[in-house]
């Protein structure tokens, strides 16, 4: 059984790597035969060289200001995503449960949320800069907005879809409103909550890049725009890959937390 499990994991990894491998081999081959736009699309080997210098190169080089700055810029972006995303969870999850459970809250709050939700993050940029200036909190504000709406909407739907038989059974056993909310409504809504958390996390990474390109002077988004401005497309692509990997790893961490908290879902599938 153990060898079969390892075989299955290896097969899944091979399938997941197949398309990226074909893509990068094709990309490198086109570059070797000078079939790419010169100076605009670097080959994967050039991107890897630029990425390695960005990660491990000596800092303070006048000819390469990106050398050795990858870790610090990644940390700036991670910190902003973490703060804005956590704020969205702290406000969005309780508010979503309240809207989904209370008709009064739904009538008072939900129309305003649905009215503001279609406004894109980029439309909030001028307001953010005018209000907070070129500072971290402007980026955190945009990340919060991006993550908040999918979290609150999915949490609301999860709270509304709770099995009414569970609610009746809890009330028959004498559960108070607070106990019902804490022990029945929230646990039953958790699958929908985690769906909103995953969607919100992806939008949070989008928001931090948009914010750092305009509203702050550090982070992966800032490096992306600065490298494009000076024509370093190898750094631009390395930055894009870094963003994708950071988003993927953070999503996998969230999936792991979900699998640990929702073990009962696996038991129900047997």
N, C-alpha and C positions, 0 to 999 in steps of 0.2 A: 504493500500500500504506500509506503514511504517513497520507494523508487518511482511508482506511478505518479505520485504527487509532484515530485521533482521533474518528471518528464512532462507533465501537464504545464508546469510553470515555464519550463524551457520552450515548449511549443508556443505558448502564449507570447513569450518575449520575442521569439523569432518572428511570429506574425506581426507583432507591433512594430518591429524594427524593419520589416521588409520594405514598405513604401518609403520611409525616410532614407533607407540605404540606396534604393534605386534612384531616388531624387538626387541625392548628393553625388552619386557616381555619374549620373547624367550631367549634372551641373559642372562637375570637375572636368569631364570629357569635353564639353562645349568650350570651357575656358582654355583648355590645352590647345584646342584647334582654332583659337582666336575667333570664336563664333559668338562671344558675348560683347556687349557694348563696352568698349575700352574705357576704363576709368570710372564706369558707373556700376557695373556688377562684378565684384572681385570673385575669384575662385574660392571654394571652401578652404583650401590650404592657406590662402592669404588671410581669410577670416580667422582661422584657427591661430595663425601666427600673431595677428593683431590682438586676439582675445587673450592669448597667453601673456603677451606683453602688458596688456591692461590688468591682468590678474597678478602676475608675479614679477613684472619688470621693476627696475629701480625707480623710485619716485623723484620728483623734482627735475625731470629732464626738460630742457627748454624746447627741444625739437619734438617731444612727444609728451604733452601735458597729461595724457590719459594713463601713462605708465604707472602701474602699481596702485591705481585708485579704484579698482573694481569693487573690492570688499567694502570700502567706506561708502561708496555710492549705493551699493546693494543694501547696506545697513540703513542708510537714510530712507530709502524707499520702503523697506520692510517696517521700519519704525512708524512711518506715516500711515501705511496700510493698516498696521496693527491698531493704532490709536483710533483712526476713523472707523474701522470695521468694528472694533469693540464698542464704540459709542453707538453705532447702528444696532448692534445686538442688544445692548442694555436698554435702549429706547424702543426698538422695533418689536422685539419678541413680546414683552408685556403689553404693549399697545395693540399688537395683533391679536393676542389672546382676549383682551378686553373687548375689542371690536367684534370678534367672532362670537363672543359669549353674551354680550350685552346689546340688546336692541337699541337702547338709549345711546350708548357709545357709538354704535354703528351709524345712527342717524346724525349725531353731532360731529363726528370726526372723519368718518370714511369719505364723505363727499369732498372735503378739503384735500385729503390724500390723493384721491382719484383725479382731482383738478390739477394738482401740482406734479403728479407722477409723469405725465408726458413731456414735461420740460426737460430737454437733454442737458447733460452735464456741461457741455460747452457753452450753453446759453447762460449758465450761472457764473462763468469765468469773469466777465466784467464786474458783476456784483461782488464776487469774492475778492477781487483785487482792490476794488474801491473801498470795501469794508475792512479788509484785513491787511492790505498791502502785499508786498513781496515777502511773505513770511510763511512759516510752516503751517499756521492755523488755517490759512486759506486753502492749502492742499488738503488738510484734514477735514475741513468743512465739505469740500467736493467729494472726497472719498466717503464720508458719512452719507451724503445725499445719494450717491450711486448705490451704496449697499443697503440703505434703509428701505427703499420701496419694495424690492423683491422679498426682503425679510418680512416686512409687515404684511404684505399681501398674501404670501404663502402661509404665514402663521395664522392669519385671519381665516383662510380657507380650511386649514387644519382644525381650528377650534370649532368651526361651524359643522364640520363633517363628523364630529365625535358621535359614536353610536349612542343613540338616546336610551337604549336599554341599559348601558353602563351607568348613565346618569340616574335613571330611575332606581337601579339597584343600590347605588351609593346613597341616594336619598332615603330609601327604605331602611337602610342600615344606620340612619341618623347622621350622615355626613353633613357638616356645616358648609356654607358657601365657600369659605376659604379652603377647607379641606377638599371639597369637590374640585375646586379650581386647581389645587396643588397636586392632588393624588389621582385625578381622573382626566380632567380636561387637558392639562399640559402634557402628561405622558402620552395620551392618545394622539395629540397633535404633533408630537416630535418628528415623525417622518416628514410631514409637510414643512415643519420648521427647518429641518436640515436641507430640504430641497431649496428653500429660500436662502439659507446660509451659503450654500454652494454657488447659487446664481449671484448672490450679493458679493461673494468673494471675488468672482471673476470680474464683475463690474468695478469693484474696488481697485483692482490692478489696472484696469483701463483708466479709471479716474486719476490715479496717482501719476500715471505717465502724462496725461493731458495737463494736470496741474503743474508738474515739474518742468514741462516744456515752456510754460508761460509764467507761472506764479512763484516759483522758487529757483534757487541757483545751485542745486545739488540733487543727487539721485540719478537713477537710470534714465528717467525722462529728460532731465537736463542734459546729460551726456549724449543722448540720442539726437536731440536737436542741435547741440553744439557741434557734434561730429558731422552732421549733415551740412551745417553752415560752412564748415571748412573743407568739405569734400572728402571726409574720411568714411567712405561707404563700408570699408571693412569693419570699422568700429561700430557703425550703425547696425550692420547685420549681427555682429557679435552681441550688441546690446539687445536687439530683438530676441535673439536666442536666450539670452540671460533672463529677460522678462518672462518668456514662455516657460522656462525651467522653474523660475521662482513661483509662478502661478500654479504650475503642475504640482510641485512639491507641497505647497500650502494646501492645495485641494486634496492631495493624498492624505495629509495629516488630518484634515477635516473628515474625510471618509473613514479613517481609522477610528477617530473619536466616535463617529456615528455607529460604527460596527460594535464598539464596546458598550455604548449606551443602549443600543437597540438589539440586544442579543435575543430578546423574545421574538423578534421578527424571523430570525433564522430558525428558532424552535417551531414557529408556526408553519414553516415551509416543509417540515418533515412529515 
